[in-house]
Amino acid sequence: MEAHGAFLLGALEGVGMGLEDLLDLTPPFTLSQVAARLRDRVDELLRGYDQLSRDERIMVGRAVVEAYPDLSKAPPEALELDYVGAFSEGVSVKGVKLGRWAFYAARSPFIQDSELGFGALGESVNAVAVNCYFTSAALWMARDPVVVRGHLGYDALLRASGVKCYVDSIESLHETLSGVIVAKKLGRVVSPSTNLSIYCVEVWRGVEHCTLIAPEDITPSITLEGLEDAFRKIRSKYGGRH
């Protein structure tokens, strides 16, 4: 992952196209130069943002983190751009609203009390999310994610592995590969691996893939620190491999 991220950054540093005009840059330019201009020219960027290529959007998303190391102080319009935090490492953020593909392929991000757009935390490694609201396709192909409280939308955890998830509700799970999931409410469960344990109070479709538990067995106000104890409590009563 690190090598891939470094290669991508090297390739993007020479990307011109719309960025050179929107941010008044002379190619080839660096990520740091994009970040420096971003602080003063967010409005100009937004006017032509729809014309940017995927690679340019990734570069801009990475530049947001460099321009605003404390993301809670970044302008809301910058945080809602695509790919904010992509390929980053060890970034923490609290109380923000993030756009599509936020923290794509990031390592060890910590996100709390936030709202995340489509595809957030896809292909991330060791992500931690506490009390967050995710829209659809969250954490696709993520490795070893930890999700505590909050809500996951449709097609969550697609082919994710090593999952530790204890949340209020999930719209649907799709082909999750391994781990343990506890939820009060679950919409639909589609083609989970046999290496995944799912415990829920209620499920709309896919009950054959789940272990139904009593409402009183849900730990109220679950914390990150109490997660393993909460899992042990459920395993001891209902069984499970993970």
Secondary structure as UniProt FT lines:
FT   HELIX           2..12
FT   TURN            13..14
FT   HELIX           18..22
FT   TURN            23..24
FT   HELIX           31..38
FT   TURN            39..40
FT   HELIX           42..48
FT   HELIX           49..51
FT   HELIX           54..67
FT   HELIX           71..73
FT   HELIX           76..79
FT   TURN            82..87
FT   STRAND          92..94
FT   STRAND          97..98
FT   TURN            100..105
FT   STRAND          110..112
FT   STRAND          115..116
FT   TURN            118..123
FT   STRAND          128..134
FT   TURN            136..141
FT   STRAND          146..152
FT   TURN            154..155
FT   TURN            157..159
FT   STRAND          163..174
FT   STRAND          179..190
FT   TURN            194..195
FT   STRAND          196..205
FT   HELIX           207..209
FT   STRAND          211..212
FT   HELIX           215..217
FT   TURN            220..221
FT   TURN            225..226
FT   HELIX           227..238
//
